[in-house]
């Protein structure tokens, strides 16, 4: 009986403290991305992919307890690459949904460094091959869905009513995005991002 009473006190005490310790918020993120395909082939490749520069942004949601939190996001991301001295660009536009487990290295104070890791799923909106003013629709040749892993680090600056953040992350695609590849051929997405955010 005594053990049950002690267990109940612990449960009720934790429940009473939880609302004050639990943090949740929504934010806006925007930044710059450097994307480049990783391609494998049984035949020697006649070119090397170069970085494709573009902008990215979207919404983030965060809920956590103390130093650990879960952070899902909805982002507009451009993957792809360019070659032939930048004359030809492959532009693959995705809606990306990362789900990140975030660890605050310093959970209190005005400046809070953090690291995170997780995975993402993406849906291809459109894929284009671009040479100058000429564009070709490549969407039918590539998979609509992509997935991969994400890792990154940053700093959060806690102000009176909002939180500002700066971060860098790397997206590593795990899927062969070619719809009908020849044996031994594969192409996957890679992307480095620098992001700033405001959360409430």
C-alpha atoms as one frame of an Amber mdcrd trajectory, in Angstrom:
protein
   0.000   0.000   0.000   2.828   2.342   0.890   4.586   1.592  -2.394   1.414
   2.357  -4.352   1.017   5.675  -2.537   4.638   6.618  -3.300   4.213   5.643
  -6.971   1.064   7.783  -7.215   2.864  10.753  -5.679   5.689  10.415  -8.201
   3.266  10.221 -11.137   1.211  13.205  -9.971   4.355  15.194  -9.237   5.717
  14.537 -12.733   2.364  15.447 -14.271   2.322  18.711 -12.337   5.817  19.650
 -13.498   5.407  18.565 -17.125   3.398  21.541 -18.464   6.010  24.007 -17.184
   8.939  22.018 -18.570   7.431  21.103 -21.930   8.313  23.544 -24.700   6.591
  23.783 -28.067   6.751  26.240 -30.901   6.402  26.970 -34.578   8.879  28.778
 -36.782   9.903  29.949 -40.224  13.176  28.960 -41.879  14.943  30.210 -44.986
  18.393  29.786 -46.429  20.724  28.781 -49.206  21.484  25.350 -50.621  24.243
  23.681 -52.602  22.951  20.538 -54.307  24.853  17.979 -56.350  23.914  14.527
 -57.626  25.911  11.488 -56.653  25.933   9.230 -59.715  27.243   5.707 -60.232
  27.532   3.942 -63.592  29.066   0.826 -65.085  30.251   3.047 -67.955  32.794
   5.873 -67.504  30.932   9.134 -66.937  31.669  11.811 -69.517  31.163  14.617
 -66.978  31.333  15.455 -63.293  28.381  17.050 -61.548  28.902  20.539 -60.127
  27.015  22.300 -57.326  23.625  23.829 -58.082  22.962  26.971 -56.014  19.444
  27.890 -54.919  17.240  29.072 -52.055  15.222  26.975 -49.614  12.678  27.631
 -46.904   9.551  26.573 -45.085   7.990  25.901 -41.696   9.317  24.128 -38.625
   7.561  22.723 -35.577   9.252  21.791 -32.328   8.150  20.095 -29.149  10.405
  18.857 -26.408  11.274  18.480 -22.792  14.456  20.108 -21.519  17.494  19.375
 -23.646  15.840  17.043 -26.195  13.101  17.780 -28.714  11.436  16.471 -31.867
  11.460  18.849 -34.834   9.409  18.076 -37.961   9.599  20.526 -40.873   8.013
  21.233 -44.256  10.503  22.722 -46.738  10.721  23.669 -50.382  14.054  22.285
 -51.599  15.776  22.292 -54.971  18.035  19.311 -55.646  19.960  18.659 -58.823
  23.274  19.645 -60.315  24.934  21.214 -63.297  27.643  20.170 -65.722  29.298
  21.126 -69.002  30.853  24.169 -67.306  27.440  25.129 -65.942  25.739  25.273
 -69.342  23.258  22.494 -68.478  21.328  22.394 -65.204  19.117  19.678 -63.773
  16.595  21.335 -61.440  14.564  18.993 -59.242  12.061  20.784 -57.003  10.803
  18.890 -53.938   8.517  19.321 -50.981  10.668  17.844 -48.243   9.540  16.713
 -44.780  12.481  16.179 -42.405  11.848  14.742 -38.929  14.752  15.581 -36.635
  15.764  14.598 -33.112  17.379  17.716 -31.665  19.791  17.824 -28.720  20.520
  21.114 -26.949  24.153  20.984 -25.817  23.502  23.976 -23.543  19.750  23.922
 -22.750  19.644  27.246 -20.886  20.942  30.761 -21.390  20.749  33.315 -24.207
  22.957  31.316 -26.618  22.227  27.603 -26.974  24.280  25.390 -29.300  22.507
  22.309 -30.635  22.988  19.279 -32.853  20.402  17.119 -34.584  19.942  14.090
 -36.800  17.038  12.343 -38.465  15.504  11.399 -41.764  13.511  12.989 -44.546
  10.943  12.105 -47.151  10.432  14.183 -50.310   7.906  14.491 -53.100   9.086
  15.653 -56.529   7.036  18.589 -57.844   8.882  18.895 -61.140  12.198  18.024
 -62.765  13.679  20.118 -65.565  16.732  20.110 -67.763  17.711  23.700 -68.559
  20.098  25.038 -71.218  19.905  28.812 -71.436  16.269  29.714 -72.132  15.375
  26.163 -73.236  13.697  23.817 -70.737  12.780  20.156 -70.974  10.412  18.352
 -68.624  12.275  15.412 -67.060   9.646  14.544 -64.448   8.438  11.287 -66.095
  11.988   9.871 -66.018  12.519  10.163 -62.260  10.958   8.799 -59.097   8.342
  10.982 -57.460   9.478  10.029 -53.947  12.893  10.316 -52.333  14.177   9.676
 -48.827  17.408  10.005 -46.904  19.131  11.063 -43.702  19.890  14.517 -42.306
  22.478  15.796 -39.834  23.356  19.273 -38.677  24.330  21.732 -35.954  23.634
  25.334 -35.057  23.084  28.057 -32.494  19.812  29.308 -31.010  19.576  32.842
 -29.608  16.802  33.172 -27.030  15.183  36.623 -26.940  12.192  37.915 -24.971
   9.426  36.732 -27.300  11.168  34.855 -30.108  14.123  32.592 -30.758  16.571
  33.144 -33.622  18.689  30.320 -35.030  21.501  29.774 -37.497  22.388  26.276
 -38.651  24.079  24.130 -41.233  22.887  20.715 -42.364  23.651  17.979 -44.853
  21.058  15.891 -46.707  22.207  12.457 -47.860  19.782  10.748 -50.240  19.444
   6.976 -49.936  17.209   6.310 -52.940  18.065   5.772 -56.581  15.905   8.503
 -58.111  16.200   7.154 -61.679  12.943   5.503 -62.704  14.361   2.934 -65.129
  18.122   2.687 -64.555  20.367   0.336 -66.463  22.028  -2.384 -64.416  24.599
  -0.822 -62.097  23.430   2.763 -62.701  22.187   4.976 -59.880  21.673   8.641
 -59.066  20.950  10.052 -55.620  20.528  13.477 -54.074  23.052  15.322 -51.920
  22.562  18.809 -50.520  24.316  21.167 -48.119  22.141  23.890 -46.545  22.721
  27.025 -44.490  19.548  28.172 -42.725  18.335  30.966 -40.482  15.120  30.676
 -38.507  12.665  32.537 -36.331  10.494  30.583 -33.923   7.696  31.620 -31.588
